[in-house]
Amino acid sequence: MSGPLSGIRVLELGQLIAAPFATRLMAEFGAEVIKVEAPGEGDPLRKWRKMHEGTSLWWYLQSRNKKSIAINLKSPDGLAVVKDLARSADVVVENFRPGGLEKLGLGWDVLSALNPNLVMVRISGYGQTGPYRDRPGFGAIGESMGGIRFTTGSPDSPPARVGVSIGDTLASLHGVIGALMALLRVKTGQGPGQVVDVSLVESVFNVMESLVPEYDLLGEVRTRTGGALPGITPSNTYPTRDGGYVVIAGNSDPIFRRLMTAIGRPDLAEDPALRNNDGRSRQSAMLDATIAAWSQTKTVEEALSILDAADVPAGRIYSVADIVADPHYQARAMILQAELPGGTRVKMPGIVPKLSDTPGEVRWQGPALGAHTDSVLSELGLDPARIAALRAKGAVA
């Protein structure tokens, strides 16, 4: 394996989205990720959303580059194997409800005693402490209580979902960031391992910009505004003649002047009352109506051509079909070809971020359940007879 995380061993004790997305990112950049799954069904994500020959397409993406080992966590012998894996791991990532690993005898006190340099990323709905810690919490709840759903959608509609599991994903990213910071401390000899406590609610809340001070000082409750960006003007979604839309972000002072000139309103470009954002925000309705009146006379392509020539940030709203066909996505290797079991070829997302010297890579797609049980146990020093005995007991599969 290569990559900036080559030589880092990660033990995943998670399922579905938050913990597995975090470990997917680590695996793409060279970490050895050993994913522990329950014998029989494995991670429920294997059966989520759209399937190919009985396995979720999401699974093949979410678990690429990982090793799958099937361990019965209700078996004392299975738990012993997990402890052996933790001894040699740099990071454990889990998304049990708080207290879940402790009930199994795999809590932080146990694992850190076995491996003082271990970093443990714990992703849960509300965090490991606080009055809500024992409540079940999925990404949808994190999005709701973190504030993002209250601000998503049109003013005349109920709060809306973003469209993807953004709460889980934000928690994953915070988990990776925390893991890398904690690892840096260990690897530079500044201290032992530690717990990285990630809450779904707090991960969403952390990206909610100036929500709190606006409320505290001004009494303003930010709510749903559709495609507009109140207080940052003009920035909105505008209709076109061919039934499409363009998103235009003309909100810096020089960009605003270029935008007004491009749409034939140099008078507004030079209006002293609109020179700065605060003045423009006071007249946002007028500016949006002016831009919409122009955009409705153009097709999407015509509008984008004019705005690109004027160096104004603008873009169409992409569907997945637009993304897959886009030459920029292709040029940056953001659409990769993968091969599923049986030889079926399928497009998959590329890797983010782009590192110049140690880029990430896809070595294999999500594996079959228990595909690496024997090889991982062999690396732990178990001979074939011992592995067979564990399998006969139902401790591993």
C-alpha positions as CSV (number, residue, x, y, z in Angstrom):
1,M,0.0,0.0,0.0
2,S,1.1,3.6,-0.6
3,G,-0.2,7.0,0.4
4,P,0.3,9.4,3.3
5,L,-1.4,7.0,5.7
6,S,0.6,3.9,4.6
7,G,1.6,2.0,7.7
8,I,-1.4,3.2,9.8
9,R,-3.7,0.4,10.8
10,V,-7.4,1.3,11.4
11,L,-9.9,-1.1,13.1
12,E,-13.5,-0.3,12.1
13,L,-16.2,-1.3,14.6
14,G,-19.0,0.5,12.8
15,Q,-21.7,0.2,10.3
16,L,-23.9,2.1,7.9
17,I,-22.6,5.6,7.2
18,A,-20.7,7.8,9.7
19,A,-17.9,5.5,10.9
20,P,-17.5,3.6,7.6
21,F,-17.3,6.8,5.5
22,A,-14.5,8.1,7.8
23,T,-12.5,4.8,7.4
24,R,-13.2,4.8,3.7
25,L,-11.3,8.2,3.5
26,M,-8.4,6.8,5.5
27,A,-8.3,3.6,3.3
28,E,-8.2,5.7,0.1
29,F,-5.0,7.4,1.4
30,G,-3.1,4.2,2.3
31,A,-4.3,3.2,5.8
32,E,-4.9,-0.5,6.3
33,V,-8.6,-0.6,7.4
34,I,-9.9,-3.8,8.9
35,K,-13.6,-3.7,9.1
36,V,-15.3,-6.0,11.7
37,E,-18.7,-7.3,10.6
38,A,-21.2,-9.6,12.2
39,P,-21.2,-13.1,10.6
40,G,-24.2,-13.8,8.4
41,E,-25.5,-10.4,7.2
42,G,-22.6,-8.1,7.8
43,D,-23.0,-4.3,7.6
44,P,-26.7,-3.5,6.9
45,L,-25.4,-1.1,4.2
46,R,-24.8,-4.1,2.1
47,K,-28.6,-4.1,1.5
48,W,-29.3,-0.3,1.3
49,R,-30.6,1.5,-1.7
50,K,-29.9,0.3,-5.2
51,M,-28.6,-3.3,-5.6
52,H,-26.5,-5.2,-8.1
53,E,-26.9,-9.0,-7.9
54,G,-27.9,-8.8,-4.2
55,T,-25.3,-6.3,-3.0
56,S,-25.7,-2.5,-2.6
57,L,-23.8,-0.3,-5.1
58,W,-23.3,2.0,-2.1
59,W,-21.5,-0.8,-0.3
60,Y,-18.9,-1.2,-3.1
61,L,-18.1,2.5,-2.8
62,Q,-18.3,2.9,0.9
63,S,-16.0,-0.1,1.7
64,R,-13.5,0.2,-1.1
65,N,-9.9,-0.7,0.0
66,K,-11.1,-2.2,3.3
67,K,-10.5,-5.7,4.6
68,S,-13.6,-7.5,5.8
69,I,-13.3,-9.8,8.8
70,A,-16.4,-11.5,10.2
71,I,-16.3,-11.7,14.0
72,N,-19.1,-12.7,16.4
73,L,-18.9,-10.0,19.1
74,K,-21.1,-12.0,21.4
75,S,-18.5,-14.7,21.5
76,P,-15.6,-14.5,24.1
77,D,-13.2,-15.9,21.5
78,G,-14.4,-13.3,19.0
79,L,-13.9,-10.5,21.5
80,A,-10.4,-11.8,22.2
81,V,-9.6,-11.5,18.5
82,V,-10.9,-7.9,18.5
83,K,-8.6,-7.1,21.4
84,D,-5.7,-8.6,19.6
85,L,-6.5,-6.4,16.6
86,A,-6.7,-3.4,18.9
87,R,-3.2,-4.1,20.3
88,S,-1.7,-3.6,16.8
89,A,-4.0,-0.8,15.6
90,D,-3.3,2.9,15.5
91,V,-6.9,3.9,15.3
92,V,-10.2,2.4,16.3
93,V,-13.3,4.0,14.7
94,E,-16.8,3.1,16.1
95,N,-20.3,4.4,16.0
96,F,-22.1,2.3,18.6
97,R,-24.5,4.1,20.9
98,P,-22.5,5.4,23.9
99,G,-21.9,2.5,26.3
100,G,-22.4,-0.1,23.6
101,L,-18.7,-1.1,23.4
102,E,-18.4,-1.0,27.2
103,K,-21.2,-3.6,27.4
104,L,-19.1,-5.9,25.2
105,G,-16.0,-5.3,27.2
106,L,-14.4,-3.2,24.5
107,G,-14.6,0.2,26.1
108,W,-11.8,2.8,26.0
109,D,-10.5,1.8,29.4
110,V,-10.0,-1.8,28.2
111,L,-8.5,-1.0,24.7
112,S,-6.3,1.8,25.9
113,A,-4.9,-0.4,28.6
114,L,-4.0,-2.9,25.9
115,N,-2.6,-0.2,23.6
116,P,-1.7,3.2,25.3
117,N,-1.0,4.8,21.9
118,L,-4.4,3.9,20.5
119,V,-6.6,6.7,19.1
120,M,-10.3,5.9,19.4
121,V,-12.8,7.8,17.3
122,R,-16.3,7.6,18.8
123,I,-19.1,8.8,16.6
124,S,-22.6,9.0,18.1
125,G,-25.8,11.0,17.9
126,Y,-25.1,13.3,20.8
127,G,-21.6,12.6,22.0
128,Q,-20.3,10.5,24.9
129,T,-21.5,12.9,27.6
130,G,-24.5,15.0,28.3
131,P,-28.1,14.4,29.1
132,Y,-28.9,13.1,25.6
133,R,-26.0,10.7,25.3
134,D,-28.1,7.5,25.6
135,R,-30.6,8.5,23.0
136,P,-30.4,6.8,19.6
137,G,-29.3,9.3,17.0
138,F,-29.1,9.0,13.2
139,G,-27.9,11.5,10.7
140,A,-31.4,12.8,10.1
141,I,-31.7,13.7,13.8
142,G,-28.2,15.4,13.8
143,E,-29.3,17.5,10.8
144,S,-32.5,18.4,12.6
145,M,-31.1,19.3,15.9
146,G,-27.8,20.8,14.5
147,G,-29.8,23.5,12.7
148,I,-29.4,22.7,9.0
149,R,-32.9,21.4,8.3
150,F,-34.5,24.5,9.8
151,T,-32.6,26.6,7.2
152,T,-33.1,24.2,4.2
153,G,-35.9,24.6,1.7
154,S,-38.3,27.3,0.6
155,P,-39.9,29.8,3.0
156,D,-43.4,28.5,2.2
157,S,-42.5,24.8,2.7
158,P,-41.7,22.5,5.6
159,P,-38.0,22.1,6.5
160,A,-36.3,19.9,3.9
161,R,-33.6,17.3,3.7
162,V,-30.5,18.3,1.9
163,G,-30.7,15.3,-0.4
164,V,-27.9,13.2,1.0
165,S,-26.9,12.0,4.5
166,I,-25.0,15.2,5.2
167,G,-25.2,14.8,9.0
168,D,-23.4,11.5,8.9
169,T,-20.8,12.7,6.3
170,L,-20.0,15.8,8.4
171,A,-19.5,13.7,11.5
172,S,-17.2,11.4,9.4
173,L,-15.1,14.3,8.3
174,H,-14.8,15.7,11.8
175,G,-13.8,12.1,12.9
176,V,-11.0,11.9,10.4
177,I,-9.8,15.4,11.3
178,G,-9.8,14.5,15.0
179,A,-8.1,11.1,14.3
180,L,-5.3,12.8,12.3
181,M,-4.7,15.4,15.0
182,A,-4.6,12.8,17.7
183,L,-2.3,10.6,15.6
184,L,0.1,13.5,15.0
185,R,0.4,13.9,18.8
186,V,1.2,10.2,19.2
187,K,3.6,9.9,16.2
188,T,5.6,13.0,17.3
189,G,6.0,11.8,20.8
190,Q,3.9,14.5,22.4
191,G,1.6,12.2,24.3
192,P,-0.3,8.9,24.3
193,G,-3.5,8.1,22.4
194,Q,-6.8,9.6,23.3
195,V,-10.6,9.6,22.5
196,V,-12.0,11.7,19.7
197,D,-15.6,12.3,20.7
198,V,-17.7,13.2,17.6
199,S,-21.4,14.1,17.9
200,L,-23.7,14.1,14.8
201,V,-25.5,17.1,16.2
202,E,-22.4,19.0,16.9
203,S,-20.8,18.2,13.5
204,V,-23.8,19.8,11.8
205,F,-23.9,22.7,14.2
206,N,-20.2,23.4,13.6
207,V,-20.8,24.4,10.0
208,M,-23.8,26.7,10.7
209,E,-21.8,29.9,10.2
210,S,-22.8,32.9,12.3
211,L,-26.2,31.4,13.4
212,V,-25.6,31.9,17.2
213,P,-24.2,35.4,17.4
214,E,-26.9,36.7,14.9
215,Y,-29.5,35.3,17.3
216,D,-27.8,36.4,20.5
217,L,-27.0,40.0,19.5
218,L,-29.7,40.7,16.9
219,G,-32.5,38.4,17.8
220,E,-32.5,37.0,14.3
221,V,-33.5,33.4,13.7
222,R,-32.1,32.3,10.3
223,T,-34.7,30.3,8.4
224,R,-35.4,28.9,5.0
225,T,-34.7,31.2,2.0
226,G,-34.8,28.8,-1.0
227,G,-31.9,29.6,-3.3
228,A,-31.1,33.0,-1.9
229,L,-28.3,33.9,0.4
230,P,-29.7,36.7,2.6
231,G,-27.2,39.3,3.7
232,I,-24.9,38.4,0.9
233,T,-26.2,40.1,-2.3
234,P,-26.7,39.2,-5.0
235,S,-26.5,35.5,-4.7
236,N,-29.4,33.4,-5.9
237,T,-30.9,31.0,-8.4
238,Y,-32.4,32.6,-11.5
239,P,-34.7,31.2,-14.2
240,T,-33.8,31.0,-17.9
241,R,-35.7,31.2,-21.1
242,D,-35.4,27.4,-21.8
243,G,-36.9,26.4,-18.4
244,G,-33.5,26.0,-16.7
245,Y,-31.7,27.8,-13.9
246,V,-28.4,29.5,-13.3
247,V,-26.8,30.1,-10.0
248,I,-25.1,33.5,-9.9
249,A,-22.8,34.7,-7.1
250,G,-22.2,38.3,-7.7
251,N,-21.6,39.3,-4.2
252,S,-18.2,40.9,-4.0
253,D,-18.0,44.6,-4.9
254,P,-16.0,44.2,-8.1
255,I,-17.9,41.1,-9.2
256,F,-21.2,43.0,-8.7
257,R,-20.0,45.8,-11.0
258,R,-19.0,43.3,-13.7
259,L,-22.3,41.5,-13.3
260,M,-24.4,44.6,-13.7
261,T,-22.4,45.7,-16.7
262,A,-22.8,42.2,-18.3
263,I,-26.5,42.3,-18.0
264,G,-26.8,45.8,-19.4
265,R,-27.3,47.8,-16.2
266,P,-24.1,49.9,-15.9
267,D,-26.3,52.4,-13.9
268,L,-26.6,50.0,-11.1
269,A,-22.9,49.1,-11.3
270,E,-22.0,52.8,-10.6
271,D,-24.8,53.4,-8.0
272,P,-23.1,54.6,-4.8
273,A,-25.9,53.0,-2.8
274,L,-25.0,49.6,-4.2
275,R,-21.2,50.0,-3.9
276,N,-21.0,47.7,-0.8
277,N,-22.7,44.5,0.3
278,D,-24.7,46.1,3.1
279,G,-26.2,48.6,0.7
280,R,-27.0,45.9,-1.8
281,S,-28.6,43.7,0.8
282,R,-31.0,46.4,1.7
283,Q,-32.2,46.3,-2.0
284,S,-31.9,42.6,-2.5
285,A,-35.4,42.2,-3.9
286,M,-34.9,44.8,-6.5
287,L,-31.5,43.3,-7.6
288,D,-32.9,39.8,-7.8
289,A,-35.8,41.0,-9.9
290,T,-33.4,42.8,-12.2
291,I,-31.1,39.8,-12.7
292,A,-34.1,37.5,-13.2
293,A,-35.6,39.8,-15.8
294,W,-32.3,39.5,-17.7
295,S,-31.8,35.7,-17.2
296,Q,-35.3,35.0,-18.5
297,T,-34.3,36.4,-21.8
298,K,-31.4,33.9,-22.1
299,T,-31.0,30.1,-22.3
300,V,-28.8,28.5,-19.7
301,E,-25.9,28.3,-22.2
302,E,-26.3,31.9,-23.3
303,A,-26.4,33.2,-19.8
304,L,-23.3,31.2,-18.7
305,S,-21.4,32.3,-21.8
306,I,-22.0,36.0,-21.1
307,L,-21.2,35.6,-17.4
308,D,-18.1,33.6,-18.0
309,A,-16.8,36.2,-20.4
310,A,-17.5,38.9,-17.7
311,D,-15.6,36.8,-15.1
312,V,-18.7,36.4,-12.9
313,P,-19.1,33.2,-10.9
314,A,-22.0,31.3,-12.3
315,G,-23.1,27.7,-13.0
316,R,-25.9,25.4,-13.9
317,I,-27.5,23.1,-11.4
318,Y,-26.1,19.7,-12.1
319,S,-27.9,16.4,-11.9
320,V,-25.8,13.2,-11.7
321,A,-26.2,12.8,-15.5
322,D,-24.6,16.3,-15.9
323,I,-21.8,15.4,-13.5
324,V,-20.9,12.1,-15.2
325,A,-20.8,13.8,-18.6
326,D,-18.8,16.9,-17.5
327,P,-15.3,17.2,-19.0
328,H,-13.9,18.9,-15.9
329,Y,-15.0,16.1,-13.6
330,Q,-13.4,13.6,-16.1
331,A,-10.2,15.6,-16.4
332,R,-9.7,15.6,-12.7
333,A,-10.3,11.8,-12.4
334,M,-13.5,12.4,-10.4
335,I,-15.3,9.7,-12.4
336,L,-13.5,6.3,-12.2
337,Q,-14.2,3.0,-13.8
338,A,-14.7,0.1,-11.4
339,E,-15.3,-3.6,-11.8
340,L,-17.8,-5.5,-9.7
341,P,-17.7,-9.2,-9.0
342,G,-18.6,-11.0,-12.2
343,G,-16.9,-8.4,-14.4
344,T,-19.6,-5.7,-14.6
345,R,-18.1,-2.3,-15.2
346,V,-19.5,0.7,-13.3
347,K,-18.6,4.3,-12.8
348,M,-17.7,5.4,-9.2
349,P,-16.7,8.7,-7.7
350,G,-13.0,9.6,-7.6
351,I,-10.9,10.6,-4.6
352,V,-10.9,13.9,-2.7
353,P,-8.6,15.7,-1.9
354,K,-5.9,15.7,-4.6
355,L,-2.5,15.3,-3.1
356,S,0.4,16.1,-5.5
357,D,3.0,13.7,-4.1
358,T,1.0,11.0,-2.3
359,P,-2.4,10.8,-4.0
360,G,-5.1,8.5,-2.8
361,E,-6.0,5.4,-4.9
362,V,-8.7,2.7,-5.2
363,R,-7.2,-0.7,-4.9
364,W,-10.4,-2.8,-4.7
365,Q,-14.1,-2.3,-4.3
366,G,-16.1,-3.2,-1.1
367,P,-15.2,-6.9,-0.4
368,A,-17.4,-9.9,0.3
369,L,-18.3,-10.5,3.9
370,G,-15.4,-12.1,5.7
371,A,-13.2,-12.1,2.6
372,H,-10.1,-11.2,4.7
373,T,-10.8,-13.2,7.8
374,D,-8.2,-15.8,7.2
375,S,-5.5,-13.4,6.0
376,V,-6.0,-11.0,8.9
377,L,-6.0,-13.7,11.5
378,S,-2.9,-15.2,9.9
379,E,-1.1,-11.9,10.3
380,L,-2.0,-12.0,14.0
381,G,-0.1,-15.2,14.2
382,L,-2.9,-17.7,14.2
383,D,-2.2,-20.9,12.4
384,P,-4.8,-22.6,10.1
385,A,-5.9,-25.0,12.8
386,R,-6.6,-22.3,15.3
387,I,-8.6,-20.3,12.7
388,A,-10.6,-23.4,11.8
389,A,-11.3,-23.9,15.5
390,L,-12.5,-20.4,15.9
391,R,-14.7,-20.8,12.8
392,A,-16.1,-24.1,14.2
393,K,-17.0,-22.3,17.5
394,G,-18.8,-19.5,15.5
395,A,-16.4,-16.9,16.8
396,V,-15.4,-15.9,13.3
397,A,-16.7,-16.6,9.8
